[in-house]
Amino acid sequence: MPGMEMNYCSHCGQPVRRGIPPGDNRERYICDNCGIVHYHNPKIVTGCIVHWQDRVLLCRRAIEPRHGLWTVPAGFMENGEATWEGAMRETLEEANARVEIEGLYFTVNLPHIDQVYMLFRARLLDLDFSPGEESLAVDLFTQDQVPWDELAFPTVRLALEQYFEDRAQGRFAPRMADIVRDENSEVGYRITPIPG
């Protein structure tokens, strides 16, 4: 069970054990005292590739991880919101930017850290943006101006490379990528169009 350890049941406080519950096929944390099976599922990160004419909006991170590096506005989805609502909220929080969602664009699976990124294409509604609490700076960049060597995450680099490639072709198909690590901690990836 990569990425998390659990010692006690969050329902009754008694010790838990690892095991495969009846009717399941994966190891879970099980509380023998109250019978609760604890399911831990991937976290959803949602955000926007915000564009204005031929430029994209990037935020310089004011928080860890990757303090001082550039990224698209994105963050963990909250309970009670849709993915696109979370993307708009994160964009407003990190860049004080108002956007119109144009559609789901890039989904990235990161099974080695139990995360899924869902990035939407979004049109910037006006130029009244500024750094939010989690950003040191916010700015618009053309493809040549993007600080490619200072991007915070491989997911962002992949999404931006694909975005500019699709922009040059004049069409945006939804894409999916898998970022995987092998035994040597080498990062590899594959990008495929979403079927349909």
PATOR-425627 format. One line per field, with one value per residue: residue number from 1; x, y, z of N, C-alpha, C in turn; residue in three letters. Coordinates in pm, whole numbers, plus 50000, padded with zeros to 5 digits. Example, Ala and Ser with C-alpha at 12.3 -4.5 7.8 and 13.67 -1.06 7.14 Angstrom:
k: c(1;2);
npx: c(51319;51285);
npy: c(49431;49775);
npz: c(50780;50708);
capx: c(51230;51367);
capy: c(49550;49894);
capz: c(50780;50714);
cpx: c(51320;51290);
cpy: c(49670;50003);
cpz: c(50780;50787);
r: c(ALA;SER);
//
This chain:
k: c(1;2;3;4;5;6;7;8;9;10;11;12;13;14;15;16;17;18;19;20;21;22;23;24;25;26;27;28;29;30;31;32;33;34;35;36;37;38;39;40;41;42;43;44;45;46;47;48;49;50;51;52;53;54;55;56;57;58;59;60;61;62;63;64;65;66;67;68;69;70;71;72;73;74;75;76;77;78;79;80;81;82;83;84;85;86;87;88;89;90;91;92;93;94;95;96;97;98;99;100;101;102;103;104;105;106;107;108;109;110;111;112;113;114;115;116;117;118;119;120;121;122;123;124;125;126;127;128;129;130;131;132;133;134;135;136;137;138;139;140;141;142;143;144;145;146;147;148;149;150;151;152;153;154;155;156;157;158;159;160;161;162;163;164;165;166;167;168;169;170;171;172;173;174;175;176;177;178;179;180;181;182;183;184;185;186;187;188;189;190;191;192;193;194;195;196);
npx: c(50086;50134;50252;50101;50052;49881;49783;49584;49229;49018;48759;48695;48928;49085;49359;49459;49480;49657;49502;49318;48995;48690;48554;48699;48994;49227;49479;49385;49340;49211;48979;48945;48799;48569;48492;48524;48637;48903;48924;49153;49198;49316;49432;49282;49407;49334;49321;49405;49501;49554;49477;49560;49524;49814;49947;50019;49909;50111;50212;50436;50555;50487;50501;50598;50563;50845;50902;50931;50945;50783;50440;50121;49806;49681;49555;49466;49152;48852;48617;48278;48282;48281;48512;48580;48494;48673;48907;48863;48842;49099;49249;49156;49232;49515;49602;49434;49267;49009;48831;48704;48594;48692;48696;48779;49114;49375;49463;49647;49789;49935;50041;50241;50248;49991;49807;49594;49598;49391;49359;49220;49143;49130;48992;49123;48948;48994;49262;49312;49477;49669;49929;49821;49788;49947;50133;50428;50463;50282;50231;50199;50300;50455;50514;50794;50882;50823;50945;51103;51300;51252;51015;50779;50676;50673;50428;50318;50499;50467;50195;50196;50376;50227;50001;50099;50183;49937;49805;49947;49861;49600;49387;49238;49252;49122;49358;49552;49792;50039;50249;50515;50724;51019;51201;51444;51391;51361;51192;50931;50709;50396;50187;49855;49576;49249;49017;48735);
npy: c(49882;50165;50493;50558;50505;50337;50309;50299;50268;50508;50527;50386;50388;50169;49932;49861;49620;49491;49346;49137;49208;49007;48932;49124;49230;49349;49458;49604;49834;49701;49701;49498;49527;49700;49634;49794;49860;50024;50228;50365;50600;50741;51084;51374;51617;51929;52174;52458;52523;52822;53056;53347;53502;53429;53339;53179;53148;53147;53052;53142;52943;52993;52824;52507;52182;52249;52524;52849;52770;52744;52696;52576;52715;52515;52253;52045;51890;51976;51835;51810;51962;51998;51877;52077;52303;52306;52353;52614;52746;52706;52851;53108;53138;53111;53286;53502;53517;53537;53302;53131;52811;52590;52325;51983;51898;51774;51483;51333;51044;50938;50684;50603;50788;50800;50987;51182;51405;51656;51866;52158;52339;52688;53010;53325;53585;53857;54096;54142;54018;53873;53778;53520;53400;53169;53212;53359;53515;53598;53550;53607;53402;53349;53065;53056;53206;53069;52951;52693;52533;52581;52476;52340;52075;51752;51688;51934;52029;51833;51877;52146;52134;51969;52128;52358;52234;52133;52378;52495;52334;52399;52266;52107;51815;51610;51473;51205;51111;50895;50895;50718;50531;50340;50056;50175;50431;50594;50830;50787;50830;50824;50945;50953;50990;51047;50789;50794);
npz: c(50000;49880;49973;50204;50555;50813;51144;51336;51368;51224;51294;51536;51686;51748;51693;51353;51086;50800;50519;50289;50225;50238;49921;49791;49608;49672;49902;50208;50484;50776;51040;51303;51531;51495;51242;51018;50692;50557;50288;50076;49838;49521;49513;49372;49163;49040;48784;48571;48235;48147;47902;47712;47425;47255;47474;47791;48131;48413;48745;49001;49251;49596;49800;49946;49795;49577;49592;49456;49191;48866;48769;48644;48754;49002;49218;49502;49476;49643;49881;49783;49551;49193;48941;48751;48887;49101;48959;48865;49111;49222;49035;49079;49349;49339;49140;49131;48913;48678;48492;48200;48159;47906;47852;47946;47923;47967;48121;48373;48491;48788;48921;49102;49306;49384;49263;49048;48788;48661;48411;48281;47982;47973;47924;47981;48131;48171;48216;48479;48701;48971;49208;49427;49769;49763;49568;49435;49214;48916;48574;48217;47946;47631;47415;47370;47584;47815;48123;48088;48212;48472;48560;48787;48802;48639;48522;48452;48262;48056;47991;47904;47686;47514;47486;47345;47112;47013;46986;46777;46572;46564;46686;46968;47122;47378;47606;47750;47988;48126;48393;48493;48718;48710;48847;48901;48973;48755;48560;48343;48060;47881;47625;47526;47302;47430;47403;47176);
capx: c(50000;50228;50211;50033;50055;49772;49801;49462;49102;48967;48620;48686;49054;49157;49460;49414;49575;49646;49446;49226;48860;48610;48494;48790;49114;49341;49506;49328;49347;49088;48965;48875;48712;48438;48460;48540;48744;48946;48961;49231;49197;49402;49394;49261;49460;49264;49372;49378;49595;49483;49538;49520;49584;49914;50023;49959;49928;50185;50230;50561;50509;50532;50491;50656;50691;50891;50898;51006;50934;50661;50339;49987;49727;49621;49566;49379;49007;48786;48490;48160;48294;48311;48651;48596;48480;48800;49005;48835;48874;49245;49296;49123;49313;49658;49636;49328;49229;48876;48843;48592;48640;48663;48684;48885;49217;49488;49455;49774;49786;50062;50013;50346;50219;49846;49742;49546;49586;49291;49382;49122;49177;49045;49019;49133;48842;49048;49402;49316;49523;49780;49962;49745;49871;50038;50215;50521;50443;50193;50256;50164;50419;50446;50586;50937;50911;50798;51069;51096;51392;51210;50880;50776;50634;50672;50292;50299;50580;50398;50071;50228;50432;50117;49915;50156;50179;49799;49773;50007;49778;49467;49281;49270;49185;49154;49472;49580;49930;50075;50387;50547;50864;51063;51272;51560;51336;51359;51057;50895;50570;50336;50070;49762;49447;49139;48930;48601);
capy: c(50000;50277;50630;50588;50405;50356;50223;50291;50291;50644;50516;50346;50410;50045;49899;49801;49526;49482;49220;49145;49180;48916;48992;49226;49171;49433;49472;49724;49836;49645;49707;49378;49566;49750;49576;49892;49845;50160;50239;50486;50615;50849;51224;51444;51752;51990;52306;52515;52585;52947;53123;53480;53510;53324;53323;53102;53205;53061;53103;53103;52888;53052;52717;52376;52151;52322;52668;52932;52722;52785;52594;52626;52717;52383;52205;51933;51908;51973;51764;51890;52042;51928;51897;52208;52406;52308;52417;52758;52795;52711;52961;53232;53144;53123;53392;53603;53524;53488;53228;53053;52676;52550;52180;51900;51890;51685;51401;51266;50943;50921;50576;50587;50877;50793;51111;51202;51546;51687;52005;52212;52460;52796;53142;53435;53681;53992;54100;54181;53904;53905;53661;53485;53367;53058;53248;53472;53597;53542;53622;53544;53363;53281;52938;53082;53272;52978;52910;52548;52470;52616;52427;52268;51936;51691;51695;52067;52033;51753;51942;52267;52093;51921;52243;52441;52154;52135;52515;52515;52259;52459;52183;52055;51690;51568;51383;51138;51067;50817;50913;50598;50513;50201;50016;50262;50565;50670;50873;50771;50868;50801;51029;50895;51059;50979;50727;50847);
capz: c(50000;49871;49999;50331;50661;50907;51261;51416;51300;51243;51341;51677;51753;51775;51591;51227;51023;50654;50472;50175;50274;50157;49802;49737;49551;49710;50044;50270;50631;50831;51184;51351;51641;51450;51111;50910;50594;50519;50148;50046;49693;49474;49528;49246;49149;48930;48754;48439;48142;48119;47788;47666;47292;47234;47598;47901;48265;48505;48880;49068;49378;49722;49900;49912;49734;49459;49617;49363;49053;48795;48743;48613;48877;49027;49354;49536;49472;49774;49887;49752;49428;49068;48901;48686;48992;49172;48870;48868;49246;49234;48951;49150;49471;49314;49045;49130;48773;48640;48367;48146;48126;47768;47845;48001;47820;47991;48242;48395;48597;48859;49015;49203;49419;49407;49223;48911;48751;48559;48372;48188;47907;48021;47865;48076;48099;48170;48258;48620;48782;49061;49290;49547;49885;49735;49453;49446;49094;48814;48450;48092;47872;47503;47420;47382;47711;47928;48190;48078;48307;48608;48585;48914;48797;48506;48468;48393;48140;47955;47950;47827;47556;47432;47458;47238;46990;46965;46946;46644;46476;46562;46744;47100;47157;47516;47611;47876;48001;48243;48436;48570;48762;48710;48970;48920;48995;48632;48526;48203;48037;47751;47604;47430;47295;47500;47302;47160);
cpx: c(50090;50167;50144;50048;49943;49792;49672;49340;49054;48823;48615;48817;49135;49260;49397;49521;49556;49590;49357;49086;48788;48546;48580;48910;49240;49356;49451;49364;49211;49091;48883;48780;48574;48400;48478;48659;48778;48997;49033;49246;49283;49342;49380;49319;49392;49314;49345;49505;49521;49554;49476;49597;49686;49995;49945;49997;50000;50202;50364;50525;50572;50533;50568;50542;50720;50877;50985;51001;50796;50569;50212;49909;49653;49638;49467;49232;48952;48660;48378;48173;48322;48455;48671;48579;48610;48908;48987;48872;49025;49303;49271;49212;49460;49696;49535;49276;49090;48886;48710;48648;48597;48656;48801;48987;49320;49471;49586;49759;49925;50045;50118;50329;50069;49776;49696;49533;49480;49302;49283;49185;49079;49090;49018;49032;48889;49191;49419;49351;49644;49811;49867;49841;49975;50133;50304;50501;50347;50217;50210;50290;50381;50523;50735;50976;50892;50932;51077;51185;51355;51066;50882;50755;50639;50533;50269;50377;50510;50275;50098;50288;50321;50025;49971;50161;50038;49759;49826;49925;49635;49355;49331;49187;49217;49264;49482;49726;49944;50222;50417;50694;50898;51142;51389;51519;51346;51214;51037;50750;50526;50212;49983;49638;49343;49047;48794;48603);
cpy: c(50124;50408;50658;50472;50438;50258;50198;50327;50433;50644;50486;50360;50286;50017;49835;49704;49535;49346;49245;49110;49080;48990;49100;49155;49251;49439;49606;49723;49796;49659;49586;49412;49609;49703;49672;49853;49987;50158;50372;50493;50732;50988;51285;51584;51811;52133;52347;52549;52707;53017;53261;53502;53398;53294;53238;53166;53104;53132;53053;53066;52957;52949;52594;52282;52241;52473;52741;52888;52755;52668;52659;52631;52584;52346;52094;51975;51898;51888;51861;51977;51952;51959;52036;52322;52419;52377;52569;52817;52808;52826;53095;53247;53174;53241;53507;53626;53464;53424;53167;52918;52641;52398;52110;51878;51780;51615;51324;51171;50929;50811;50561;50681;50888;50926;51104;51352;51559;51836;52044;52324;52567;52928;53245;53542;53826;53986;54145;54059;53948;53783;53644;53448;53259;53087;53367;53570;53523;53621;53539;53520;53309;53150;52960;53144;53180;52940;52758;52477;52499;52574;52331;52118;51880;51696;51826;52077;51956;51823;52066;52233;52049;52037;52325;52365;52154;52274;52543;52445;52311;52372;52120;51931;51661;51463;51318;51095;50985;50848;50799;50598;50366;50173;50109;50407;50654;50706;50854;50810;50825;50889;50963;50981;50980;50919;50794;50963);
cpz: c(50000;49917;50132;50428;50758;51022;51337;51333;51328;51292;51491;51755;51785;51665;51467;51179;50872;50617;50353;50226;50184;50040;49739;49676;49582;49860;50094;50418;50685;50982;51229;51466;51592;51310;50994;50822;50546;50376;50129;49895;49651;49499;49388;49256;49026;48909;48611;48364;48091;48004;47765;47536;47276;47358;47699;48034;48353;48638;48934;49212;49498;49834;49853;49875;49614;49471;49514;49218;48997;48768;48690;48744;48894;49173;49379;49533;49614;49767;49850;49629;49309;49028;48839;48787;49072;49089;48870;49003;49263;49153;49017;49274;49442;49226;49045;48989;48752;48503;48326;48103;47984;47751;47911;47891;47847;48125;48255;48514;48655;48964;49125;49321;49445;49378;49078;48891;48644;48528;48262;48107;47953;47958;47976;48037;48096;48222;48402;48704;48864;49145;49407;49658;49857;49619;49483;49331;49002;48687;48331;48011;47734;47516;47439;47516;47832;47991;48201;48181;48451;48635;48703;48899;48655;48441;48395;48262;48027;47902;47865;47690;47462;47392;47341;47106;46930;46916;46805;46536;46471;46613;46873;47128;47303;47514;47748;47875;48128;48273;48530;48609;48754;48839;49001;48944;48872;48602;48378;48184;47899;47742;47498;47422;47372;47394;47295;47078);
r: c(MET;PRO;GLY;MET;GLU;MET;ASN;TYR;CYS;SER;HIS;CYS;GLY;GLN;PRO;VAL;ARG;ARG;GLY;ILE;PRO;PRO;GLY;ASP;ASN;ARG;GLU;ARG;TYR;ILE;CYS;ASP;ASN;CYS;GLY;ILE;VAL;HIS;TYR;HIS;ASN;PRO;LYS;ILE;VAL;THR;GLY;CYS;ILE;VAL;HIS;TRP;GLN;ASP;ARG;VAL;LEU;LEU;CYS;ARG;ARG;ALA;ILE;GLU;PRO;ARG;HIS;GLY;LEU;TRP;THR;VAL;PRO;ALA;GLY;PHE;MET;GLU;ASN;GLY;GLU;ALA;THR;TRP;GLU;GLY;ALA;MET;ARG;GLU;THR;LEU;GLU;GLU;ALA;ASN;ALA;ARG;VAL;GLU;ILE;GLU;GLY;LEU;TYR;PHE;THR;VAL;ASN;LEU;PRO;HIS;ILE;ASP;GLN;VAL;TYR;MET;LEU;PHE;ARG;ALA;ARG;LEU;LEU;ASP;LEU;ASP;PHE;SER;PRO;GLY;GLU;GLU;SER;LEU;ALA;VAL;ASP;LEU;PHE;THR;GLN;ASP;GLN;VAL;PRO;TRP;ASP;GLU;LEU;ALA;PHE;PRO;THR;VAL;ARG;LEU;ALA;LEU;GLU;GLN;TYR;PHE;GLU;ASP;ARG;ALA;GLN;GLY;ARG;PHE;ALA;PRO;ARG;MET;ALA;ASP;ILE;VAL;ARG;ASP;GLU;ASN;SER;GLU;VAL;GLY;TYR;ARG;ILE;THR;PRO;ILE;PRO;GLY);
//
